[in-house]
Amino acid sequence: MNKAELIEQIAKDAGITKKQANESLEAFTSAVVSTLKKGETVTLVGFGTFSVSNRAPRNGRNPQTGATIKIKAKKVPKFKSGKDFSTKVAAGKTKK
């Protein structure tokens, strides 16, 4: 499913226009990004938790030359699915 298909599905399920669904999705993603930038987490009970993890600096290898390269430390987003979400996906069921 791509973004356009997701927006269409949200609009259909919520009984709203595609424009409203797009605005809602944009607001959601914006809120998650701004919260993660602050170093905080976003927890949606039953769905999962968005958080930021600090990746330590490390050495890597250039696959073409085999030379050792230094990879800088960085922050990376993480998502840990909630128990209900994981259970529904494993069972192949969705609740409407």
C-alpha positions in Angstrom: 0.0 0.0 0.0 1.4 3.4 -0.9 0.5 6.8 0.6 -2.3 7.5 -2.0 -3.9 4.1 -1.3 -3.6 4.7 2.5 -5.3 8.1 2.2 -8.1 6.5 0.1 -8.6 3.8 2.7 -8.6 6.3 5.6 -11.2 8.5 3.8 -13.4 5.5 3.1 -13.2 4.0 6.6 -13.7 7.4 8.4 -16.3 8.7 6.0 -14.3 11.8 5.2 -12.9 13.3 2.0 -9.5 12.4 0.6 -8.3 15.9 1.3 -9.3 15.6 4.9 -7.7 12.2 5.2 -4.5 13.6 3.6 -4.4 16.5 6.1 -5.0 14.1 9.0 -2.2 11.8 7.9 0.2 14.8 7.3 -0.7 16.2 10.8 0.0 12.7 12.4 3.4 12.3 10.7 4.3 15.9 11.5 3.4 15.4 15.2 5.4 12.2 15.4 8.5 13.7 13.7 8.5 16.8 15.9 8.1 14.7 19.0 10.9 12.4 18.1 13.2 15.4 17.2 12.7 16.5 20.9 14.0 13.1 22.0 10.6 12.0 23.3 8.5 8.9 22.4 5.0 8.5 20.9 3.1 5.7 22.4 -0.2 4.5 20.8 -1.6 1.9 23.1 -2.6 -1.2 21.1 -0.6 0.0 18.1 3.0 0.6 19.1 5.7 3.1 20.2 7.8 5.4 18.0 11.2 6.3 19.6 14.7 7.5 18.8 17.8 5.3 19.2 21.3 6.6 19.3 23.6 4.6 17.0 27.2 4.6 18.1 30.1 5.4 15.8 31.6 2.3 14.2 34.0 1.1 11.6 32.6 -0.3 8.3 34.1 -1.5 5.0 33.7 -0.1 1.6 32.3 -3.1 -0.4 34.1 -2.1 -3.6 37.6 -1.6 -2.2 37.5 -3.4 1.1 39.0 -0.3 2.8 37.9 0.5 6.4 35.7 3.6 6.8 34.5 5.4 9.8 30.7 5.6 10.2 29.6 8.6 12.3 27.2 8.3 15.3 23.6 9.2 14.5 20.1 9.1 15.8 17.7 6.7 14.1 13.9 6.3 14.4 12.5 3.1 15.8 9.1 1.5 15.9 8.1 -1.2 18.4 4.7 -2.7 17.7 2.3 -3.2 20.5 1.0 -6.6 21.6 -2.5 -6.1 20.1 -1.1 -4.9 16.8 1.3 -7.8 16.6 -1.4 -10.3 17.5 -3.8 -9.0 14.8 -1.1 -9.0 12.1 -0.1 -12.6 13.0 -3.7 -13.7 13.0 -4.4 -11.9 9.7 -7.4 -10.2 11.2 -8.4 -6.5 11.3 -11.0 -5.0 13.5 -13.5 -2.6 12.0 
